[in-house]
Amino acid sequence: MRAILVVLVLIVGAAAGAQGIGPSGPATGPPTVISALPSQAQPADPRPERVIDVFTDAIIDWNNTKPAITEADGFVVRHQGHTVERTVNLPRAPREHRNAQRIIAVVEVEPIYSRSEGREVPNDKWTRLGNVTVLSPSAADDKLVETELVRFITGYGAAGVFEQDVTPLAPLLYGRQTLRAFISSYSANPGWRISVRLRYTSDGVGQRRPSLARHLFASPHVTAKRPKLVARIMIPDGTEAPRLRIITSGHATDGTAENEFVTCTHRLRVDGREVARWRPWTESGGALRGLNPWAARQVIDGRELRASDLDRSGWHPGLVVEPLTIPLPELTPGRHLVELEIRGIRAAADLTADGKRHHGYWFVSAAVVADDPWPVK
């Protein structure tokens, strides 16, 4: 791989020099046209692009009187209507890593409407956390656990399309697999329709040769009382570029500042040594009003603010929660201990008028991914 990077650097440098790009800026004359290098690529995997429909218009209809597991419309329905599940046949894995494909997950959600006071109103006007997962063996004991592919937050009472490149998780997305789709809706009436598809294409795969994807840990409720996640993982020989793919977002049981609008420090350790520290944060909400038609509004200092405008701890209503990728060269072949600690989470307060102890919490999931090495000539 290092040899390939050196060749690429030399090619880029030659192109820059030929076009007169240097410390003094571009040259005044016309650019030199550089002919393409002759291709030495072997014949590509002949498989065409494929799109697999995992869920189509599955209904999220929570009801606390439902059984924990039931069936409806060809899906397994779990968690009293919050989750739908389906086992599907995905494309076969490529015979060789050089024929790896890019995989894009596309999630479409749409609120279900009812007529009220002469107009159509969404049954669930709130912003809701949702995700798509695949069942896979855990790094610790091979028990089946949910590895998160996509996390998204619906707009306030609005439809949305959420796309996520899940190529690093490709080893989990071939053959017969069980996937789940979840939305945390508590609407009294059916709240949302959700559709999920996976697109497999050779376009845009770049240097990826995914060979390892292992669930590390996941918790929808990391709190001040239990602020650490710990897992052990075995890294096999013959892998390259180990990375942590982590999704983390801050929330509060009562929707107040901590930790939806006040972030916390994340500390990542490998074998007892800290290797990364960060604070999840996003502040692009002002451009998202079109995705949040039912967001609450308030005029402050002569200016209207909407709930969707506000900066948040790693997420915005109407957008995908972007995973963070952290290179971990410390994960050499062998067994390792990985720990995540989140500091400063708002602790549970005294009982409130609704009889609850409200608190901040973080929804965290992580997987270790790695590639097959490129051959060095």
Buried (B, 14 or more C-beta within 10 A) or exposed (E): BEEEEEEEEEEEEEEEEEBBBEEEEEEEEEEEEEEEEEEEEEEEBEBEEEEBEBBBEBBBBBEEEBEEEEEEEEBBBBBBBBBBBBEBEBBEBBEEBBBBBBBBBBBBBBBBEEEEEEEEBBBBBBBBBBBBBBBBBBBBEEEEBBBBBBBBBBBBBBBBEBBBBBBBBBBBBBEEBBBBBBBBBEBEBBBBBBBBBBBBBBEEBEEBBBBBBBBBBBBBEBBBEEBBBEBEBEBEEEBEBBBBBBBBBBBBBBEBEBBBBBBBEBBBBBBEEEBBEBBBEBEEBEEBBEBBBBBEEEEEEEEEBBBBBBBBBBBBBBBBBBBBEBEBEBBEEEEBEBBBBBEBBBEBEEEEEEEEEBBBBBBBBBBBBBBBBBEEE
